[in-house]
Amino acid sequence: MKRPPIVLAALFVTLLIVGCDKPATVQTRTEMTPRAETKTFETTALRMAIDRYESNPTDEASVNVRKALAELDGEIVELDRQVAEKTGAERVEADQKRVNLRSYRDAEMARYAKAQIASGVPAPVESAGDRIKETAKDLGNTIEDAAKKAGEGVKDAANDLSR
């Protein structure tokens, strides 16, 4: 049995109208909980601390979030050191992990600030320039330490050869 084209057209229009009846709801990235591309103890602790703060914004919960942020920052500084000291695939791996953790930290910091605003507690003022300056200082110290170690290694090798 052959269906007339008018019936198919009516069916298509009906499906189109019914399918478009409900507006799509899209959750934007800023509304979602950040997801760590590199999962570590520090990223898990930070996520859990902010989750707790969102559900119960107390001073104690705020302290726990700041502590978790500091621990994640410590991991990032350690990766800065590894990037400065290592070469090849190890350096690339450490650098990728460092980039992932920084990105995660920034997203979680934004989520924490949003939770503070929602609770009426003022967010700490920390400019991007201050963070960049502090990171550059830490990286400079890490590179300086690596250079000193390399210099000591060269001196030791030279002393061994001269004996």
TORKOL-4160 file (C-alpha; in steps of 0.2 Angstrom, whole numbers, padded with zeros to 4 digits, m for minus):
163
<pt num="1" X="0000" Y="0000" Z="0000"/>
<pt num="2" X="0007" Y="0017" Z="m0005"/>
<pt num="3" X="0005" Y="0031" Z="0006"/>
<pt num="4" X="0001" Y="0048" Z="m0002"/>
<pt num="5" X="0015" Y="0061" Z="0000"/>
<pt num="6" X="0003" Y="0073" Z="0010"/>
<pt num="7" X="0001" Y="0060" Z="0024"/>
<pt num="8" X="0020" Y="0059" Z="0025"/>
<pt num="9" X="0022" Y="0077" Z="0025"/>
<pt num="10" X="0008" Y="0079" Z="0039"/>
<pt num="11" X="0017" Y="0066" Z="0049"/>
<pt num="12" X="0034" Y="0075" Z="0047"/>
<pt num="13" X="0026" Y="0092" Z="0053"/>
<pt num="14" X="0018" Y="0084" Z="0068"/>
<pt num="15" X="0034" Y="0076" Z="0073"/>
<pt num="16" X="0043" Y="0092" Z="0071"/>
<pt num="17" X="0031" Y="0102" Z="0081"/>
<pt num="18" X="0030" Y="0089" Z="0095"/>
<pt num="19" X="0049" Y="0087" Z="0095"/>
<pt num="20" X="0052" Y="0106" Z="0097"/>
<pt num="21" X="0038" Y="0108" Z="0110"/>
<pt num="22" X="0050" Y="0107" Z="0125"/>
<pt num="23" X="0065" Y="0119" Z="0125"/>
<pt num="24" X="0081" Y="0110" Z="0128"/>
<pt num="25" X="0090" Y="0114" Z="0145"/>
<pt num="26" X="0108" Y="0114" Z="0144"/>
<pt num="27" X="0119" Y="0115" Z="0159"/>
<pt num="28" X="0134" Y="0126" Z="0156"/>
<pt num="29" X="0151" Y="0122" Z="0162"/>
<pt num="30" X="0151" Y="0135" Z="0176"/>
<pt num="31" X="0136" Y="0127" Z="0184"/>
<pt num="32" X="0144" Y="0110" Z="0185"/>
<pt num="33" X="0156" Y="0104" Z="0197"/>
<pt num="34" X="0174" Y="0105" Z="0190"/>
<pt num="35" X="0181" Y="0088" Z="0185"/>
<pt num="36" X="0200" Y="0085" Z="0187"/>
<pt num="37" X="0208" Y="0078" Z="0172"/>
<pt num="38" X="0222" Y="0072" Z="0183"/>
<pt num="39" X="0215" Y="0064" Z="0199"/>
<pt num="40" X="0226" Y="0065" Z="0214"/>
<pt num="41" X="0223" Y="0065" Z="0233"/>
<pt num="42" X="0224" Y="0084" Z="0233"/>
<pt num="43" X="0210" Y="0086" Z="0220"/>
<pt num="44" X="0199" Y="0074" Z="0228"/>
<pt num="45" X="0201" Y="0082" Z="0245"/>
<pt num="46" X="0198" Y="0099" Z="0238"/>
<pt num="47" X="0182" Y="0094" Z="0229"/>
<pt num="48" X="0176" Y="0086" Z="0245"/>
<pt num="49" X="0180" Y="0101" Z="0255"/>
<pt num="50" X="0171" Y="0113" Z="0244"/>
<pt num="51" X="0156" Y="0101" Z="0243"/>
<pt num="52" X="0155" Y="0102" Z="0262"/>
<pt num="53" X="0157" Y="0121" Z="0262"/>
<pt num="54" X="0143" Y="0122" Z="0249"/>
<pt num="55" X="0131" Y="0112" Z="0260"/>
<pt num="56" X="0137" Y="0120" Z="0277"/>
<pt num="57" X="0146" Y="0136" Z="0275"/>
<pt num="58" X="0155" Y="0137" Z="0292"/>
<pt num="59" X="0172" Y="0145" Z="0297"/>
<pt num="60" X="0178" Y="0127" Z="0299"/>
<pt num="61" X="0173" Y="0122" Z="0282"/>
<pt num="62" X="0181" Y="0137" Z="0275"/>
<pt num="63" X="0197" Y="0133" Z="0284"/>
<pt num="64" X="0197" Y="0116" Z="0277"/>
<pt num="65" X="0194" Y="0122" Z="0259"/>
<pt num="66" X="0209" Y="0134" Z="0261"/>
<pt num="67" X="0220" Y="0120" Z="0268"/>
<pt num="68" X="0215" Y="0109" Z="0253"/>
<pt num="69" X="0219" Y="0123" Z="0241"/>
<pt num="70" X="0236" Y="0125" Z="0249"/>
<pt num="71" X="0240" Y="0107" Z="0248"/>
<pt num="72" X="0235" Y="0107" Z="0229"/>
<pt num="73" X="0246" Y="0122" Z="0227"/>
<pt num="74" X="0260" Y="0112" Z="0235"/>
<pt num="75" X="0258" Y="0098" Z="0222"/>
<pt num="76" X="0258" Y="0111" Z="0208"/>
<pt num="77" X="0275" Y="0118" Z="0215"/>
<pt num="78" X="0282" Y="0101" Z="0215"/>
<pt num="79" X="0277" Y="0098" Z="0197"/>
<pt num="80" X="0285" Y="0115" Z="0193"/>
<pt num="81" X="0301" Y="0108" Z="0201"/>
<pt num="82" X="0300" Y="0092" Z="0191"/>
<pt num="83" X="0297" Y="0102" Z="0174"/>
<pt num="84" X="0312" Y="0112" Z="0178"/>
<pt num="85" X="0323" Y="0097" Z="0182"/>
<pt num="86" X="0317" Y="0083" Z="0170"/>
<pt num="87" X="0319" Y="0081" Z="0152"/>
<pt num="88" X="0310" Y="0071" Z="0138"/>
<pt num="89" X="0294" Y="0061" Z="0141"/>
<pt num="90" X="0295" Y="0063" Z="0160"/>
<pt num="91" X="0295" Y="0082" Z="0158"/>
<pt num="92" X="0281" Y="0082" Z="0146"/>
<pt num="93" X="0271" Y="0071" Z="0158"/>
<pt num="94" X="0274" Y="0082" Z="0173"/>
<pt num="95" X="0270" Y="0098" Z="0163"/>
<pt num="96" X="0253" Y="0090" Z="0157"/>
<pt num="97" X="0249" Y="0086" Z="0175"/>
<pt num="98" X="0254" Y="0103" Z="0181"/>
<pt num="99" X="0243" Y="0111" Z="0168"/>
<pt num="100" X="0228" Y="0100" Z="0172"/>
<pt num="101" X="0230" Y="0103" Z="0191"/>
<pt num="102" X="0231" Y="0122" Z="0188"/>
<pt num="103" X="0216" Y="0122" Z="0178"/>
<pt num="104" X="0206" Y="0112" Z="0191"/>
<pt num="105" X="0212" Y="0123" Z="0205"/>
<pt num="106" X="0206" Y="0138" Z="0195"/>
<pt num="107" X="0189" Y="0130" Z="0192"/>
<pt num="108" X="0187" Y="0125" Z="0210"/>
<pt num="109" X="0193" Y="0142" Z="0217"/>
<pt num="110" X="0179" Y="0150" Z="0206"/>
<pt num="111" X="0166" Y="0137" Z="0213"/>
<pt num="112" X="0172" Y="0141" Z="0231"/>
<pt num="113" X="0170" Y="0160" Z="0228"/>
<pt num="114" X="0153" Y="0157" Z="0221"/>
<pt num="115" X="0148" Y="0147" Z="0236"/>
<pt num="116" X="0155" Y="0161" Z="0247"/>
<pt num="117" X="0145" Y="0174" Z="0238"/>
<pt num="118" X="0129" Y="0163" Z="0240"/>
<pt num="119" X="0132" Y="0161" Z="0259"/>
<pt num="120" X="0135" Y="0180" Z="0261"/>
<pt num="121" X="0154" Y="0177" Z="0266"/>
<pt num="122" X="0165" Y="0188" Z="0256"/>
<pt num="123" X="0178" Y="0179" Z="0245"/>
<pt num="124" X="0196" Y="0182" Z="0248"/>
<pt num="125" X="0204" Y="0195" Z="0236"/>
<pt num="126" X="0217" Y="0187" Z="0226"/>
<pt num="127" X="0222" Y="0194" Z="0209"/>
<pt num="128" X="0228" Y="0185" Z="0194"/>
<pt num="129" X="0243" Y="0195" Z="0194"/>
<pt num="130" X="0247" Y="0191" Z="0212"/>
<pt num="131" X="0245" Y="0172" Z="0208"/>
<pt num="132" X="0256" Y="0174" Z="0193"/>
<pt num="133" X="0270" Y="0183" Z="0203"/>
<pt num="134" X="0270" Y="0170" Z="0217"/>
<pt num="135" X="0270" Y="0156" Z="0204"/>
<pt num="136" X="0285" Y="0164" Z="0195"/>
<pt num="137" X="0294" Y="0166" Z="0211"/>
<pt num="138" X="0291" Y="0148" Z="0216"/>
<pt num="139" X="0297" Y="0143" Z="0199"/>
<pt num="140" X="0312" Y="0154" Z="0199"/>
<pt num="141" X="0317" Y="0146" Z="0216"/>
<pt num="142" X="0314" Y="0129" Z="0209"/>
<pt num="143" X="0325" Y="0132" Z="0194"/>
<pt num="144" X="0339" Y="0140" Z="0205"/>
<pt num="145" X="0339" Y="0125" Z="0216"/>
<pt num="146" X="0340" Y="0113" Z="0201"/>
<pt num="147" X="0354" Y="0123" Z="0194"/>
<pt num="148" X="0364" Y="0122" Z="0210"/>
<pt num="149" X="0362" Y="0104" Z="0211"/>
<pt num="150" X="0367" Y="0102" Z="0193"/>
<pt num="151" X="0383" Y="0113" Z="0197"/>
<pt num="152" X="0387" Y="0102" Z="0212"/>
<pt num="153" X="0385" Y="0087" Z="0201"/>
<pt num="154" X="0397" Y="0094" Z="0188"/>
<pt num="155" X="0410" Y="0099" Z="0202"/>
<pt num="156" X="0409" Y="0081" Z="0209"/>
<pt num="157" X="0412" Y="0074" Z="0192"/>
<pt num="158" X="0426" Y="0085" Z="0189"/>
<pt num="159" X="0434" Y="0081" Z="0206"/>
<pt num="160" X="0432" Y="0062" Z="0202"/>
<pt num="161" X="0440" Y="0064" Z="0185"/>
<pt num="162" X="0455" Y="0074" Z="0192"/>
<pt num="163" X="0459" Y="0060" Z="0205"/>
